[in-house]
Amino acid sequence: MPTISIFYGIKILMFFDEHNPPHFHAQYAEFHAIILINENCVLEGYLPSRQLKLVLAWAEIHKDELLNNWLSAQSIGKIKKIAPLK
C-alpha cells in the first residue's frame, strides 16, 4: 500500500486494487481509519479527534488529487504523492 502523504505523524495510504467507493487509509500510531473521498468522512475505523480533523481538512484541500489517484490506481496502477498538510 503506497504512502501518498505524511504529515504530523499521520500516514495517508492508498491501495492499487481497492474496492469502491473511492477511499484512502489514514494511520496514526496504532489507529487506522478508512476515509471516503467524495463524502470526506470515516467509513471504518478510528482516529483521535485532533488527527481526524487534520486528515479531513487535508482531504478537502486535495479532493481532486485523491480522486485522480483513485482512478489512476484502478486503471493503470499508478499513484502520485500528494503534498502534506502545512
C-alpha positions, 0 to 999 in steps of 0.5 A: 500500500503506497504512502501518498502523504505524511504529515504530523505523524499521520500516514495517508495510504492508498491501495492499487486494487481497492474496492469502491467507493473511492477511499484512502487509509489514514494511520496514526500510531496504532489507529487506522481509519478508512476515509471516503473521498467524495463524502470526506468522512470515516467509513471504518475505523478510528482516529483521535479527534485532533488527527481526524480533523487534520486528515479531513481538512487535508482531504478537502484541500486535495479532493481532486488529487485523491480522486485522480489517484483513485482512478489512476490506481484502478486503471493503470496502477499508478499513484502520485504523492500528494503534498502534506498538510502545512 
